[in-house]
Amino acid sequence: MNAKGMVFKYGDNVDTDVIIPARYLNVSSGEELAKYCMIDIDADFVNKAKTGDIIVATKNFGCGSSREHAPLAIKCAGISCVIATTFARIFYRNAINIGLPILECDEAANDIENGDEVSVDFDSGIITNITKDKTYQAQPFPEFMKAIMAAGGLVEQTKERVKG
């Protein structure tokens, strides 16, 4: 599993209220949530983001409330991966549960810039900044996380297992 796209770069403490503002939480479909993704921090994000693009941020990405809507909005907006120095723990778990790949890598998060083209090899954890011709090493996903993401999330993986 791999990702490749243009980077949207944000700073520290990007909270779930910025990722998907509370005023849009009456929406339940991921496709509808995606229309409002990042609207309060980057009003033009949904018009600029293309399928496969990557979000990079620094410390504590996804802090705030425990809403699963935040990683779902990101995933449904076409973002293939989020790279950050650190993630809020509940966001981290919610992202894995819905099948949104996220990687912690301090060096990549601090060095990669808005607009850079980046590729990610999830099996090895290698992040390549194509624009700067640099590589960074993140922790690769354990096998159980790879299986969850390959299935499209924990619910989909469970459905597959139940079908047997």
Secondary structure, DSSP 8 states (H G I E B T S, - for coil): -EEEEEEEE--S--BHHHHS-GGGTT--SHHHHHTTTTTTT-TTHHHH--TT-EEEE-TTBTBS---THHHHHHHHTT--EEEES-B-HHHHHHHHHHT--EEE-HHHHHH--TT-EEEEETTTTEEEETTTTEEEE-----HHHHHHHHHTSHHHHHHHHHH-
